Structures are given as C-alpha cells and as structure tokens.
Amino acid sequence: MRLLLMRHGVAVEPGDPAFPSDHDRPLSPQGRKRTIATVRGMLELGIKPDRIVTSPLRRARQTAEIVAAEFSIGGGQLSESAGLTPDADPQQIAREVRGYSADECVVLIGHEPHLSMLASHLLTGESDGMDILLKKAAVCGIELSGGEARGTLHFLLQPKHLRAAADGD
C-alpha cells in the first residue's frame, strides 16, 4: 500500500475572531490557491491517489476536497477519521490504514506535528524515532508492504517543489 501523508494547506490564522474555534478555521484564499497548485504538481509527477482520508477539521476537509476535485475522486472514496485530528494517537490511524487494500494509494490529510509523528511511527516503529517536517500542503510518500512492520520512505515533497512541478520548472 502506498500512503501519501499530506498536511492541510495554509489556513486562516488562529485567533481570528471570525473563527473562534480551531476546528472551524478554513483555508485562506492564498492557501486554497497554493493547495490547488500543489495538487496539480502531484498530477504532473504522476502521483495518483485512489482514496482520501481526512481529519474532520475544516481546513483539512477543504484540502481533501481540492485533492478529490483535481484527481476526480468520487465522494465514496473520501472519508473522515478522528485518527487524523491533531491530538490523536498516530497508532490509531496506522491501525486503520492496515485494513485498506495492498494495491491502493491512500492520501491521509491532517496536521502537524501529528503527521510527522505518524510518518516516524510507520518508518521506525516509534512516534519520536525520527524528525520529519511537513510544511503546509507538503506530501510524504511511504510504502507499506504486506507483512513488514515498517514502511519505506519514497519521497518528501515540500509545497514549493510541487508548485514548481505544476509550473513545469
């Protein structure tokens, strides 16, 4: 199974009086635009998810909707998981994804530092076994093989690299 760990795009700043709950903060207009460019870079590089699982927080859900639209992924292949919320135990979503088909490419959209901890857990078996930084709208590709306990890191693409791919640079 191929996992794509993707951090949500740039959101409205915390503390904005229009969005008093962190759960409700949306992508900013610039964040939406940059996320679309980032996802188009994924397309240019031949990265193609089959399924999307997102944190239920608004900014992650909006990022997931952009991914779904750009890749023409139907609503039945887009779901939410509390295992991707910022305070969830990374092992929760790690257990969930083990139930997906081995030939699927699944994008998990969430938050930092949760996604970095998840990547570390999948690669080393420890949530603090390595340091990975996922900037907003970055994508980390990890391969999980059938019986192996640990995955293999295939790539870590920061948003500027993906946007450059979308521009043909």
Summary of the structure (lengths in Angstrom):
residues: 169
radius of gyration: 14.9
end to end distance: 29.5
largest distance: 48.6
contacts: 565
relative contact order: 0.23
helix: 40%
strand: 19%
